[in-house]
Amino acid sequence: MKPAAPAPKASGQDALRDLRRRLRQPPQPAAKPGPTPPPVTALHPPSVPTPADRALFRAATAGAKILGTSMHPPPPGLQPAPPEPIPRQSLRDKRAVLLEAMSDELDLDHLLETDAALSWRREGVGSDTLRKLRRGRWTIQNEIDLHGLRRDEAREALGQFLRTAIQREWRCVRVIHGKGLSSPLREPVLKHKVRSWLMQRDEVMAYVQARPSDGGAGALVVLLRSARRTERGG
């Protein structure tokens, strides 16, 4: 019977092969440590200031000024501009002047011409002006329709229209007042008021009842003073 091979020699070769195999393998990355949990802070109930704390705070802040309020005015260039005043009084004054310039108390029966058209001309205006106005000597440049308005609304609208006409140098305009057939008792109230108001306006030189093609008894053709003569007061 033969003796067995010595065991230490075989185990040494195995250990050598195992060492070589491990040297051939790539190094394994080290495991990353996990996230560190946040520290646990102890919860403390909010402290309530005592009367002594309040007294100490008042003593420490005595004489202090509140931030945000300046004791010195800002430089002139940085001062905010005051808001524009609303000219309410000026508007009321203009409206009052407009209403006073066209009164309802004027009796125009004795001031109208006796022709069937009930035309009117200012003193100093020749009778031929009415004839030319009635025949369409001046072209109608614009018009205003007052039909359906209340008395005060019509008076204000007419005054504004006449001011605009002078500013834009319109010489001949048409004022539509309606025939008054839909008024109570079928009386042409606005028709008479418009004729009276026009007579009280300095810029109105004359007016005649419109021709049938221009409105007939429901409208007036009005001749206005030129803007240059109005500025000179002539």
C-alpha positions as CSV (number, residue, x, y, z in Angstrom):
1,M,0.0,0.0,0.0
2,K,1.4,3.3,-1.2
3,P,1.4,6.4,1.0
4,A,-1.0,9.3,0.1
5,A,0.3,12.6,-1.3
6,P,1.0,15.2,1.4
7,A,-2.0,17.4,2.0
8,P,-0.1,20.7,2.8
9,K,1.3,20.8,-0.8
10,A,-2.2,20.5,-2.4
11,S,-3.7,23.1,-0.1
12,G,-0.9,25.6,-0.9
13,Q,-1.6,25.3,-4.6
14,D,-5.3,25.8,-4.1
15,A,-4.6,28.9,-2.1
16,L,-2.3,30.2,-4.7
17,R,-4.9,29.7,-7.5
18,D,-7.6,31.4,-5.4
19,L,-5.3,34.4,-4.8
20,R,-4.6,34.7,-8.6
21,R,-8.3,34.5,-9.4
22,R,-9.2,37.3,-6.9
23,L,-6.4,39.5,-8.3
24,R,-7.8,39.1,-11.9
25,Q,-11.3,40.3,-10.8
26,P,-12.1,44.1,-10.9
27,P,-12.3,45.7,-7.6
28,Q,-15.9,46.0,-6.3
29,P,-17.1,49.6,-5.5
30,A,-17.5,50.3,-1.9
31,A,-21.1,50.5,-0.7
32,K,-22.4,54.0,-0.2
33,P,-23.5,54.9,3.2
34,G,-27.2,55.6,3.6
35,P,-28.6,59.1,4.3
36,T,-28.0,60.4,7.7
37,P,-31.3,60.9,9.5
38,P,-31.8,64.5,10.7
39,P,-31.2,65.2,14.2
40,V,-34.2,65.0,16.4
41,T,-34.9,68.3,18.0
42,A,-36.9,68.5,21.1
43,L,-40.1,70.4,20.8
44,H,-40.5,73.2,23.3
45,P,-43.8,75.0,23.8
46,P,-43.8,78.7,22.9
47,S,-42.9,80.9,25.7
48,V,-45.5,83.4,26.9
49,P,-44.1,86.8,27.8
50,T,-44.7,87.6,31.4
51,P,-45.6,91.1,32.8
52,A,-42.0,91.5,33.7
53,D,-40.9,90.8,30.1
54,R,-43.3,93.3,28.7
55,A,-42.2,96.0,31.2
56,L,-38.5,95.3,30.2
57,F,-39.4,95.6,26.5
58,R,-41.1,98.9,27.0
59,A,-38.2,100.3,28.9
60,A,-35.7,99.1,26.3
61,T,-37.7,100.6,23.4
62,A,-38.6,103.9,25.1
63,G,-37.9,106.8,22.7
64,A,-37.6,104.6,19.6
65,K,-39.1,105.8,16.3
66,I,-41.2,103.6,14.0
67,L,-39.3,102.9,10.7
68,G,-41.0,104.0,7.5
69,T,-42.0,107.5,8.6
70,S,-39.5,110.2,7.7
71,M,-39.3,113.4,9.7
72,H,-37.8,115.2,6.7
73,P,-39.7,116.0,3.4
74,P,-38.4,114.3,0.3
75,P,-36.4,116.4,-2.2
76,P,-38.4,118.5,-4.7
77,G,-37.7,116.1,-7.5
78,L,-39.0,113.1,-5.6
79,Q,-42.2,114.6,-4.2
80,P,-45.3,113.0,-5.7
81,A,-47.4,115.3,-7.9
82,P,-50.7,116.3,-6.4
83,P,-53.8,114.8,-8.2
84,E,-55.5,117.0,-10.8
85,P,-58.5,118.7,-9.2
86,I,-61.9,117.9,-10.7
87,P,-63.4,121.1,-12.1
88,R,-66.8,120.3,-10.8
89,Q,-67.5,124.0,-9.9
90,S,-66.3,125.1,-13.3
91,L,-68.6,122.6,-15.0
92,R,-71.5,123.8,-12.9
93,D,-70.8,127.4,-13.7
94,K,-70.7,126.7,-17.4
95,R,-73.9,124.9,-17.2
96,A,-75.6,127.7,-15.3
97,V,-74.4,130.3,-17.8
98,L,-75.7,128.1,-20.7
99,L,-79.1,127.8,-19.1
100,E,-79.3,131.5,-18.2
101,A,-78.4,132.4,-21.8
102,M,-81.6,130.6,-23.1
103,S,-84.5,131.6,-20.9
104,D,-88.0,130.1,-21.1
105,E,-89.6,133.4,-20.1
106,L,-89.0,135.3,-23.4
107,D,-92.2,136.1,-25.4
108,L,-91.3,135.8,-29.0
109,D,-94.7,136.4,-30.6
110,H,-94.1,140.1,-31.2
111,L,-90.5,139.5,-32.4
112,L,-91.2,137.1,-35.2
113,E,-91.8,138.2,-38.8
114,T,-95.4,138.1,-40.0
115,D,-94.7,135.7,-42.8
116,A,-96.2,132.2,-42.8
117,A,-92.7,130.7,-42.1
118,L,-92.3,132.5,-38.8
119,S,-88.8,133.5,-39.6
120,W,-86.6,135.7,-37.5
121,R,-83.6,138.0,-38.1
122,R,-81.4,140.0,-35.7
123,E,-81.5,143.7,-35.7
124,G,-79.2,145.0,-38.4
125,V,-79.6,141.9,-40.6
126,G,-81.4,142.8,-43.9
127,S,-84.6,141.2,-45.0
128,D,-82.9,139.9,-48.1
129,T,-80.9,137.6,-45.7
130,L,-84.1,135.7,-44.8
131,R,-85.0,135.4,-48.5
132,K,-81.5,134.0,-49.4
133,L,-81.6,131.7,-46.4
134,R,-85.0,130.3,-47.4
135,R,-83.9,129.7,-50.9
136,G,-80.8,127.7,-49.9
137,R,-78.2,130.5,-50.5
138,W,-76.1,128.9,-47.7
139,T,-75.3,125.2,-47.7
140,I,-76.4,123.4,-44.6
141,Q,-73.1,122.2,-43.0
142,N,-74.4,120.2,-40.1
143,E,-77.5,119.5,-38.0
144,I,-78.8,118.5,-34.6
145,D,-81.9,116.5,-33.9
146,L,-83.7,117.5,-30.6
147,H,-86.8,115.5,-31.3
148,G,-87.8,113.3,-28.4
149,L,-85.6,115.1,-25.8
150,R,-86.9,116.7,-22.6
151,R,-86.8,120.5,-22.4
152,D,-83.7,120.8,-20.3
153,E,-81.9,118.1,-22.3
154,A,-82.8,119.9,-25.6
155,R,-81.7,123.3,-24.3
156,E,-78.3,122.0,-23.1
157,A,-77.7,120.0,-26.3
158,L,-78.6,123.0,-28.5
159,G,-76.2,125.3,-26.6
160,Q,-73.3,122.8,-27.0
161,F,-74.1,122.4,-30.7
162,L,-74.0,126.1,-31.3
163,R,-70.6,126.4,-29.5
164,T,-69.2,123.6,-31.6
165,A,-70.6,125.3,-34.7
166,I,-68.8,128.5,-34.0
167,Q,-65.5,126.7,-33.2
168,R,-65.7,124.8,-36.5
169,E,-66.8,127.9,-38.4
170,W,-70.1,126.5,-39.6
171,R,-72.3,129.3,-41.0
172,C,-75.5,127.4,-41.7
173,V,-77.0,124.6,-39.7
174,R,-80.3,122.8,-39.3
175,V,-82.1,122.3,-36.0
176,I,-84.7,119.6,-36.0
177,H,-87.3,120.1,-33.2
178,G,-90.2,118.0,-34.6
179,K,-93.7,119.1,-35.2
180,G,-95.0,118.3,-31.8
181,L,-97.7,115.8,-32.9
182,S,-96.7,113.3,-30.3
183,S,-96.6,115.8,-27.4
184,P,-99.4,116.0,-24.8
185,L,-102.4,117.8,-26.2
186,R,-100.6,117.7,-29.6
187,E,-99.0,121.1,-28.8
188,P,-95.5,121.8,-30.3
189,V,-93.9,122.8,-27.0
190,L,-90.3,122.1,-28.1
191,K,-90.8,123.8,-31.4
192,H,-91.7,127.1,-29.7
193,K,-88.9,126.7,-27.1
194,V,-86.2,126.2,-29.7
195,R,-87.2,129.3,-31.6
196,S,-87.1,131.3,-28.4
197,W,-83.7,129.9,-27.4
198,L,-82.1,130.7,-30.8
199,M,-83.2,134.3,-30.6
200,Q,-81.3,134.7,-27.3
201,R,-78.0,133.4,-28.7
202,D,-75.6,136.1,-29.9
203,E,-74.1,133.8,-32.6
204,V,-77.5,133.3,-34.3
205,M,-78.1,135.9,-37.0
206,A,-81.3,134.6,-38.4
207,Y,-83.4,131.5,-39.0
208,V,-86.3,130.4,-41.2
209,Q,-88.5,127.4,-41.3
210,A,-86.9,124.6,-43.4
211,R,-88.1,123.8,-46.8
212,P,-90.2,120.7,-47.2
213,S,-87.2,118.8,-48.5
214,D,-85.2,119.8,-45.4
215,G,-87.8,119.0,-42.7
216,G,-90.5,121.6,-43.3
217,A,-92.4,122.6,-40.1
218,G,-90.3,120.3,-38.0
219,A,-87.0,122.0,-38.5
220,L,-85.2,125.4,-38.8
221,V,-82.4,126.5,-41.0
222,V,-80.2,128.8,-38.9
223,L,-77.6,131.3,-40.1
224,L,-74.7,131.8,-37.6
225,R,-72.3,134.7,-37.2
226,S,-68.8,134.0,-38.5
227,A,-66.2,133.0,-35.9
228,R,-64.0,136.0,-36.8
229,R,-66.8,138.5,-36.1
230,T,-67.7,136.6,-32.9
231,E,-64.1,137.0,-31.6
232,R,-64.1,140.7,-32.4
233,G,-67.5,141.1,-30.7
234,G,-69.0,142.5,-33.9
